[in-house]
Amino acid sequence: MARLLIVHHTPSPSMQTMLEAVLEGARSDEIEGVEAVTRPALGATVPDVLAADAVVLGTTANIGYMSGALKHFFDTVYYPCLNDTVGLPYALYVHGNNDTTGAVRAVEAVAKGMSWERHRPPVAVVGEVGRDDREACWELGAVTALAALERAGEG
């Protein structure tokens, strides 16, 4: 069975809404053979990443950067996973009150340094999470679950 790892920092109702939409997409009845596993960014481990066939990252935009929790995740897994996760498909969703540009740039820089492959453009939401944003998150979860299947050789 393929494994999709969702690493998230969810301190707000907006981030909870986005996470739930990603999970609904990843666990869609139309997608079989994928286990969607969620881990808070402060609790995600090296074995979690090494067992993943694809990753979805969720973060707030804090002072022009990714959340400290997601940064901690990257600090924890970077070197132990560097060589064994080359080409790992990843996707990103970000929420900010004013801007998400710096957070997106920071996550993409670290993921590039790990040689992960961005599976699709990030879902970046400023302000209230609307219906279109929830649909974009649902699609992000579903499409990245399919990428996990493909990488696992089951798609």
Secondary structure, 3 states (H helix, E strand, C coil): CEEEEEEECCCCHHHHHHHHHHHHHHCCCCCCCEEEEEEECCCCCHHHHHCCCEEEEEEEEECCEECHHHHHHHHHHHHHHCCCCCCCEEEEEEEECCCCHHHHHHHHHHHHHCCCEECCCCEEEECCCCHHHHHHHHHHHHHHHHHHHHHCCCC
